[in-house]
Amino acid sequence: MEWHLTKTDRSEELARLSFFSMTKCQPEGKVSFQITVKEYAMPPAGQRLRFFATADKQVNQSIAPLLPSGWGDSVWEALEGCLRLIRQFPYEGEDWI
């Protein structure tokens, strides 16, 4: 499917979405993260990469809150960048499962 070849204005940020989930296990319990990866038809202004992943929850909330995300040349590269941040920092919220 060649959807990204469609004529589009860069400012429209046309993107196809892919969804993933992961469960992070910590001593306090488990927490579920949902990750959305956007595959842009054209990279957004100021960006050279077409794939951007972002999680639905922040990590490291008590020190310096961070929303895990990642850019890449592929879905998997962007997803891996996001997963790396989820794994690296503790989740300190209240969404335990």
Secondary structure as the mmCIF struct_conf table of DSSP 4:
data_model
#
loop_
_struct_conf.conf_type_id
_struct_conf.id
_struct_conf.beg_label_comp_id
_struct_conf.beg_label_asym_id
_struct_conf.beg_label_seq_id
_struct_conf.end_label_comp_id
_struct_conf.end_label_asym_id
_struct_conf.end_label_seq_id
HELX_RH_3T_P HELX_RH_3T_P1 TRP A 3 LEU A 5
BEND BEND1 THR A 6 THR A 6
HELX_RH_3T_P HELX_RH_3T_P2 ARG A 10 GLU A 12
STRN STRN1 ALA A 15 GLN A 26
TURN_TY1_P TURN_TY1_P1 PRO A 27 GLU A 28
STRN STRN2 GLY A 29 TYR A 40
BEND BEND2 ALA A 41 MET A 42
HELX_LH_PP_P HELX_LH_PP_P1 PRO A 43 PRO A 44
TURN_TY1_P TURN_TY1_P2 ALA A 45 GLY A 46
BEND BEND3 ARG A 50 ARG A 50
STRN STRN3 PHE A 51 ALA A 55
BEND BEND4 ASP A 56 LYS A 57
STRN STRN4 VAL A 59 VAL A 59
BEND BEND5 ASN A 60 ASN A 60
TURN_TY1_P TURN_TY1_P3 GLN A 61 ILE A 63
BEND BEND6 ALA A 64 ALA A 64
STRN STRN5 LEU A 66 LEU A 66
STRN STRN6 SER A 69 GLY A 72
BEND BEND7 ASP A 73 SER A 74
HELX_RH_AL_P HELX_RH_AL_P1 VAL A 75 GLN A 88
BEND BEND8 PHE A 89 PHE A 89
BEND BEND9 GLY A 93 GLU A 94
STRN STRN7 TRP A 96 TRP A 96
#
